[in-house]
Amino acid sequence: MDFELPWLLLGLPVAFALGWLASRIDLRQWKREQRESSQTYLKGLNLLLNEQQDKAIDTFIEVVQNDPDSTELHFSLGNLFRRRGEYERAVRLHEFLLARAGLPRAERERAQDALAQDFMKAGLFDRAEQAYRALEGSAFDTDARLALLALHERSRDWQTAIDVARKLEQSGAASFASRIAHYWCEIAHDADARRQPEAAGAALKQAREVDPQAPRPLIMIGRRYALEGEHAQAMRAFGELLVANRASFNLVAHEFAASARACGREAAALEQLDGVYRAEPSLDLLAAIGELDADRQRQRERLTMHLAAHPAFSAAQRLLLLGTAAAPLDPSELHAIDGALERGSRALQRYRCAACGFEGQHHFWQCPGCMAWDSYPPLRLEEA
């Protein structure tokens, strides 16, 4: 015992000194690694700012390899891969994060959301849907449901889209009444294509209940009545449209006039259209009025007044075609003028999406370019 005590007393300070020295060495090494990692990260950031993405990615990969626990760097690198279209590498990176044990819940949900975006950008919509569904109840719940809504629209799964939109409304995200009404209209359109008029009618009824002010259901209802020969009912539906959304009535002004002629109500329809035109002039209304009033002189007067207030190639073209009683134009001259005006006005006789600028000869409820709903004003470019 006398022998062991001195050695023990001597060994304790030595062991303490060695431990302290080792800790200092480890601390210096750790600080050096941190400094080198920070320098490498800053180098990668500088390369990224200089739009040298390839070199920046290589630098960030080096940082991640030296510090595998740096989740923020993993996310930055994954975003870079996705932006460059390297979706497979982005997927592998985010799947690696999800497989890591002990990853905090917030980081795990963020990695799940990033993975879903990878699949979406890569066009793997079935896998994207699964990934987004896994985010239900998470901090990304609303964003995931919005992404799922876009997926269901793309796949034309309208019934599922309705369910998702309703859940979004219940969560307080926003009102989706207008969009849900469009979904029911799409269901009605598909039912009509399958020759299921009862199903189509039921879907349009749902659309009206969801959004009574939506113009599209009333337009579809009116057109269905007209096809069935029930022109009085068609006029009634178009009349409801006139009250609910006067601007959208331009889209069916011609059909309203045709139904009025078919059921012998030209005079009442002409009076109604005149009133609408005085409130909000448009070429579509003017054309519909011309269909109900065949008097060429009155048509000329209306066109002249319209041109004075709202110059448009189409109106000028129609006026030239009417000619003048006192000095009628030569047919060849009329043809030449008509051709020139027709060519000049063709580019303006289009509808343009207010969201992305996509143009089309026909009015769209959903833009084929950006997929936005109700982004097409019901007026052509020459009247906007």
C-alpha angles and dihedrals in degrees: 000000000000089000097049098048098063091047091049092050090049095045097052096066091043092052090047091050093048091049092049091049092049092049091050091050091049091046092051091047091048091049091048091050091048091049092048091046091051091048091050091048092050089048090054091047091051091051090050092052089050088054092246094136097164093056091041091055092050090051094049091048088055091052092048092050091051093044110028092172094064099106093174090061090049090055092047091050092047091052090051091052091049093049090052092050093249092134097158092058091046091051092049091050095050093043087053089054092049091050092053113110118232095022108154116252094245092053091045091054090047091052090049091052091048090050091051090052090051091055092045093052091045091055093244092135098167091055091042090055091052091048093050093047088056087064094063109131093014131113086266094053097114095044090047092052091049089052090048089051090055090048093052091048090052092050091042091236092151099169092055089045089056091052092050093046091052091051089051090052091049090052089056095245095133143297113292097177095117093048093046089052089055090051091054089048090053089051089050091049091052091047091052089050088054089048094246102137095169092055090046092051092049091051092051090050089054090049091054092048092050095049115007091184095054110118099205099069091051091049091051092046092050093048092049090053091049092051089051090052094248095129097162089057089046090054090049091053092047089048090056088051089054089058097041099043116003095182092058090053087080087073092063103028091110092049091048090055092046092052090047090055091046094056097036098250099122096130095052092044092048091052091048094049092047089056093048092047092052090053097043115007119209137159092240090057091045091052091049090051089051090054090056096042111048095182104122095203093055089046089054091050093050092048092048092051091046092051091050091056101028114024111206134160093228093056091048090050092053092047092052090050090056090056124193128283093219098048112011116199121247111259093237091051091047089051093050094047091045091051093050094047092044091054092046095048097042094086091049096049091082139100119237129206110240090210104051106002096245108160130207140170089235132054113253127202090201118034112241089211106051098008091234117153123232091004095129114088109220091240127086121241095260090061099040 
